[in-house]
Amino acid sequence: MNIAQLQKMTVGERIGGGFVLTVKKTKKSVQLPNKYYIHTVVLFDSTGEMLADFKDQGGKGAYNPMIKGHDYKIIVAEIQHADPASKEIALRDAKKLYVDQFSKVTQGSEPDVGYAPGEDYPDWRTTVRGKIRHGLVCAFIQSGEIAVEPITKESKEYIEAMTEYIMTGE
């Protein structure tokens, strides 16, 4: 199940079975009168983004916030109106996912839905390599070690070698 498929579903439709989505942005956490927390986030995958409310599974008074960039396996959820009380038609008609049961995908565990990196969850290794390269290029330009233009083949090889060293220690 991906975001595009969820967006096509009707309000009130329930989803189960376990599929993995990533938190792009945390918006807010609200404690309900029954002392449970609801965490509002934006979920994403390669097909789009969707607003979601997660019911905190820690019990009454427990506060376990969602974490940006982490993958969550959705076990039981329902499609709802994003903001049924809104005066704006776009918000009133938009959909969100209400997640009743979920589990956090832990480091080193593989989702059991058969996704390959880059399909429905980000390839974090590629993302991290890009961030490292960006930092190295900025530092090298600032120090005058490389010129802004043109980046030479030797500079690229040096940056890639440094990135590999940072990633693997070798």
Phi, psi and omega in degrees: 000132178234177184299316180301319178293320178297319181297333181280347182284160181269154178299134181098346180287135181259147183233144176209181174108338177093106174218152188256131173227160184247141176281118178273321186208135173266134185256302181198162173232134183232134175269125180279164178303333179278007176079002174275153177258147171242129180250121179264129183220170169251122177264154177211160169207191184291349182259352179152196181231155178206139175290144180212145172248125177254129174281121179299127184268007182281353180096182183301128176079350180282136180238105179236086186294155175285155185239127179303133178089351181271149178268140178230136177270117180275121183259311178225127181210170179217144175279130179228168172289138181296314181209082185296339182268358184293146175281339179276125182300321181300319179286323182293324183270347180293158181249155172222166179255124173261117185258114182270321180226136181203169172219149178279133175280116185275158180305131177089343177273147180256135175297144185268027181253002174078022178282145172262150179308136179092350179278285183244005170214152188289151174273093187297330179299317178295319179298314180296317178302318179297320179293321178295312178304315179302313180297318179295314181299315178301315181295318180294320178295315181298323181278350181084008182290328173228154179273155180295313179223144344277150174281121184278164178300320180296320178297317179298316180296320179296315180297316179296321178296318179294319178299314179298319179298316180295320182289321188243343183080009181237000000 
